[in-house]
Amino acid sequence: MKTGFTSEQLADPATAASEKAIRTCVHCGFCTATCPTYVLLGDERDSPRGRIVLIKEMLEKNQAPTPEVVTHIDRCLSCLACTTTCPSGVDYMHLIDHARVHVEETHKRSFADRTLRWALAKILPYPSRFSAALHLGRLASPLAGLTAKLPGGRRIAALLRTARGARPSTAKLEGASATGARRGRVILQGGCVEPVMRPEFQAATARLLTRCGYDVVRASNEGCCGSLVHHMGREKEALAFVRHSVDVWSAAIEAGDVDAIIITVSGCGTTIKDYGFLLRNDPDYAARAARISALAKDISEFLTPGLLPASKANPKMRVAYHAACSLQHGQKITSQPKQLLEQAGFEVATPVNAHLCCGSAGVYSVLQPEIADELGDRKTASLDALNAGVIATGNVGCAVQISARTGTPVVHIAELLDWATGGPAPKALAESRKQR
């Protein structure tokens, strides 16, 4: 695609990267078939190809975008299914990230929109604040149906529905020592949302890793990886989180050899693996950030079949596997989770249109509830059609989005692997059995 950026504009590294991505696009349209918003809405401006044209014009003019342009950029889930489909290799991820930053810096949103985004940015990345907000939300959750009928109320209703099913935790995350023959040492990322919403995910991961022969350590004073605010275009806040993460993980690495930084939230993993790019122009952080990105591994990526202990429970349960977009498209991890589950003795089934997003996408389910609800309902229906005893995924946002729509227990893949190799049954599965 031809561009018209000036030499002064291209002196900016972010603009130069975006210009390269735009020029790579040949406008073939393959991306439209795998874009959830285009499939749902049928509007060219809500496809990757259409958004690239809108972003090109917005960045070339270097002006505040119109509300219409902002609407179509905001509707992008950043699921990155388009990058899996694109035959030309368009770097859409960094292009849409740059577009969001430009929107936040030049466009004045409505007071309600600014307030909600500010609240999300100041609460979700901080576990203690998020836990307190969930407790308050549970008290107000009976009002979800009423608020949904008010102007703009579906956003508040989405928040209240999330809080209604939550059991927020403030438990401190601890390290653990390897059992049996020691293989090495890993850092287990703490994160912000998962420890509050689903602490059992990381507890199972820690048990599994120690059973595989790894000492599990926690980095002192770790915070949010920056993903949540990064995808809202809040660049300064995002980079502050990124630099802090680089600092604390680097300190943990200096304290002893580390084989990997283990990630259990695939949404975080996509961002952490991009630290090297995000801080590429920072001389104080570039090298260390690249090192952190190289060490970052999703748990399903790190646990090769040779590492996984022999199955003890042999549950022989049918598992519906939901591939999180940030795992299959963002990190290109596709076959490993299913292979691990099958090795552990599970029967694994995948839904139709497994490449399409469930609608969670970080804070998207709150900011775009209408689209998120329809995508969530579609995804859950396709998973329920598999008639499985449990649904497994690798991302806490997906787990929350899907579990709100199904009676089937939704668990992390690490919980099933932990169970099969000697750990307890996954919490959601055990609770479901008690209710029956």
Residue pairs with C-beta under 8 A, 6 or more apart in sequence:
1 22
1 23
1 24
1 25
1 26
1 27
1 52
1 53
1 56
2 23
3 19
3 22
3 23
3 56
3 60
4 60
5 15
5 19
5 59
5 60
9 15
9 19
9 59
9 60
9 62
10 16
10 19
13 280
13 281
14 98
14 101
15 59
15 98
17 91
17 94
17 95
17 98
18 55
18 59
18 94
18 95
18 98
18 99
19 59
20 91
21 52
21 90
21 91
21 92
21 94
21 95
22 52
22 55
22 56
22 95
24 88
24 89
24 90
24 91
25 49
25 52
25 88
25 90
26 88
27 49
28 87
28 88
29 47
29 49
30 85
30 86
30 87
31 47
31 48
31 49
31 81
31 82
31 85
31 86
31 92
32 38
32 44
32 47
32 48
32 49
33 39
33 85
34 81
34 82
34 84
34 85
34 355
34 356
35 46
35 47
35 48
35 81
35 82
36 77
36 79
36 81
36 356
36 357
36 359
36 375
37 43
37 46
37 47
37 75
37 76
37 77
37 371
38 44
38 46
38 47
38 48
38 50
39 356
40 371
40 374
40 375
41 75
41 371
43 50
43 72
44 50
45 51
45 54
45 72
46 72
46 75
46 76
48 76
48 82
48 86
48 90
48 92
50 72
51 72
51 73
51 76
51 96
51 99
52 90
52 92
52 95
54 65
54 69
54 72
54 73
55 73
55 95
55 96
55 98
55 99
58 65
58 69
58 99
58 102
59 98
59 99
59 102
63 106
64 106
64 107
64 108
65 73
65 102
65 103
65 106
65 107
67 107
70 103
70 107
70 109
73 96
73 99
73 100
73 103
74 103
74 367
74 368
75 368
75 371
76 96
77 325
77 357
77 359
77 361
77 364
78 93
78 96
78 97
78 231
78 361
78 362
78 364
79 325
79 326
79 329
79 356
79 357
79 361
80 92
80 93
80 270
80 325
80 326
80 329
80 330
81 325
81 329
81 355
81 356
81 357
82 90
82 92
83 90
83 91
83 92
83 93
83 329
84 328
84 329
84 332
84 355
86 92
93 274
93 330
94 277
97 230
97 231
97 233
100 231
100 232
100 233
101 233
101 235
102 233
103 233
104 232
104 233
104 234
104 235
105 233
105 235
109 117
112 152
116 155
116 366
116 367
117 232
117 234
117 367
120 228
120 232
120 363
120 366
120 367
121 228
121 229
121 232
121 234
121 237
122 129
123 129
123 130
123 133
124 130
124 192
124 193
124 224
124 228
124 363
125 192
125 223
125 224
125 226
125 228
125 229
125 241
126 192
126 223
126 224
127 170
127 192
127 195
127 196
128 170
130 168
130 192
130 193
130 196
131 168
131 169
131 170
131 196
133 163
134 162
134 163
134 166
134 168
134 196
134 197
135 168
136 163
137 159
137 160
137 162
137 163
137 164
137 166
138 163
138 164
138 166
140 160
140 163
141 160
141 161
141 163
141 164
143 160
144 156
144 157
144 160
144 161
144 164
145 157
146 153
147 153
147 156
147 157
147 160
148 154
148 156
148 157
150 156
154 369
154 370
155 366
155 367
155 369
157 369
158 365
158 366
158 369
158 372
158 373
159 366
161 404
162 365
162 366
162 400
162 404
165 400
165 403
165 404
166 196
166 197
168 196
168 197
169 195
169 196
169 199
170 196
171 195
171 199
173 188
173 190
173 195
173 199
173 202
173 218
174 206
174 218
175 188
175 206
175 215
175 216
175 217
175 218
176 206
176 207
176 209
176 210
176 215
176 216
177 210
177 215
177 216
178 210
178 212
178 213
178 214
178 215
179 210
179 211
179 213
180 211
180 213
181 213
182 213
182 214
182 215
183 212
183 213
183 214
183 259
183 307
184 213
184 214
184 215
184 257
184 259
185 214
185 215
185 217
185 256
185 257
185 258
185 259
186 209
186 214
186 215
186 216
186 217
186 258
186 259
186 260
186 261
186 262
186 302
187 216
187 217
187 218
187 219
187 249
187 252
187 253
187 258
187 260
187 261
187 262
187 295
188 202
188 205
188 206
188 209
188 216
188 217
188 218
188 262
188 264
189 222
189 225
189 261
189 262
189 263
189 264
189 265
189 268
189 272
190 202
190 218
190 219
190 222
191 224
191 225
191 264
191 265
191 268
192 223
192 224
192 225
192 228
193 228
193 265
193 396
193 397
194 201
194 202
194 264
194 265
194 396
195 202
197 396
197 400
198 396
198 399
198 400
198 412
200 412
200 415
200 426
200 427
200 428
201 264
201 396
201 399
201 412
201 414
201 415
202 264
204 412
204 414
204 415
204 417
204 418
204 419
204 423
204 426
205 262
205 264
205 299
205 412
205 414
205 418
206 216
207 418
207 423
208 299
208 303
208 414
208 417
208 418
208 421
208 423
209 216
209 262
209 299
210 216
211 309
211 418
211 421
211 422
211 423
212 303
212 307
212 308
212 309
214 259
216 262
217 252
217 255
217 256
217 258
219 248
219 249
219 251
219 252
220 248
220 251
220 252
221 248
222 245
222 248
222 249
223 241
223 244
223 245
223 248
224 241
224 245
225 241
225 242
225 245
225 268
225 271
225 272
226 237
226 238
226 239
226 240
226 241
226 242
226 245
226 271
227 238
227 267
227 268
227 270
227 271
227 362
228 362
228 363
229 237
229 238
229 241
230 238
230 241
230 271
231 361
231 362
231 363
232 363
238 278
239 278
239 279
242 275
242 278
242 279
242 289
243 279
243 282
243 285
245 272
245 275
245 292
246 275
246 279
246 285
246 288
246 289
246 292
249 261
249 292
249 295
250 288
250 291
250 292
252 258
253 291
253 295
258 295
260 295
260 296
260 297
260 302
261 272
261 292
261 295
261 296
261 297
262 297
262 298
262 299
262 302
263 269
263 272
263 296
263 297
263 298
263 299
264 298
264 299
264 394
264 396
264 412
264 414
265 395
265 396
265 397
266 298
266 324
266 326
266 327
266 330
266 331
266 333
266 394
266 395
267 324
267 326
267 330
267 362
267 395
267 396
267 397
269 296
269 297
269 298
269 326
269 327
269 330
269 331
270 326
270 330
270 331
272 292
272 293
272 296
273 293
273 296
273 331
274 293
275 289
275 290
275 292
275 293
275 296
276 286
276 289
276 290
276 292
276 293
276 294
277 293
278 289
279 285
279 286
279 289
280 286
280 289
280 290
282 289
298 327
298 331
298 333
298 394
299 394
299 413
299 414
300 327
300 333
300 336
300 337
300 340
300 394
300 413
300 414
301 331
301 333
301 336
303 336
303 340
303 417
305 339
305 340
305 343
308 340
308 343
308 344
308 417
308 421
309 421
309 422
310 421
311 343
311 344
311 345
311 420
311 421
312 420
312 421
312 422
313 345
313 419
313 420
313 421
313 422
314 345
314 420
315 345
315 346
315 419
315 420
316 345
316 346
316 347
317 346
317 347
317 388
317 389
317 390
318 346
318 347
318 349
318 386
318 387
318 388
318 389
318 390
319 341
319 346
319 347
319 348
319 349
319 388
319 389
319 390
319 391
319 392
319 416
320 349
320 350
320 351
320 383
320 386
320 388
320 390
320 391
320 392
320 408
321 337
321 338
321 341
321 348
321 349
321 350
321 391
321 392
321 393
321 413
322 351
322 354
322 358
322 379
322 383
322 391
322 392
322 393
322 398
322 402
323 334
323 337
323 350
323 354
323 355
323 393
323 394
324 358
324 393
324 394
324 395
324 397
324 398
325 357
325 358
325 361
326 395
327 333
327 337
327 394
327 395
328 334
328 354
328 355
329 355
337 392
337 394
337 413
338 348
338 350
340 413
340 417
341 348
341 392
341 413
341 416
341 417
342 348
344 416
344 417
344 420
344 421
345 420
346 416
346 420
349 386
349 388
350 386
351 379
351 382
351 383
351 385
351 386
352 382
352 385
353 378
353 382
356 375
356 378
356 379
357 375
357 379
358 375
358 376
358 379
358 380
358 398
358 401
358 402
359 365
359 371
359 372
359 373
359 374
359 375
359 376
359 379
359 401
360 372
360 376
360 395
360 397
360 398
360 400
360 401
361 372
361 397
362 397
364 371
364 372
365 372
365 373
365 376
365 397
365 401
366 372
372 401
376 401
376 402
376 404
376 405
377 405
379 401
379 402
380 402
380 405
380 406
383 391
383 402
383 406
383 408
384 406
384 408
388 408
389 408
389 409
389 429
390 408
390 409
390 410
390 411
390 416
390 426
390 428
390 429
391 402
391 406
391 408
391 409
391 410
391 411
392 410
392 411
392 412
392 413
392 415
392 416
393 399
393 402
393 410
393 411
393 412
393 413
394 412
394 413
396 412
399 410
399 411
399 412
402 410
403 409
403 410
403 428
407 432
408 432
409 426
409 428
409 429
409 431
409 432
410 428
411 426
411 427
411 428
411 429
412 426
415 423
415 426
415 427
415 429
416 426
418 424
418 426
419 425
419 426
424 430
425 433
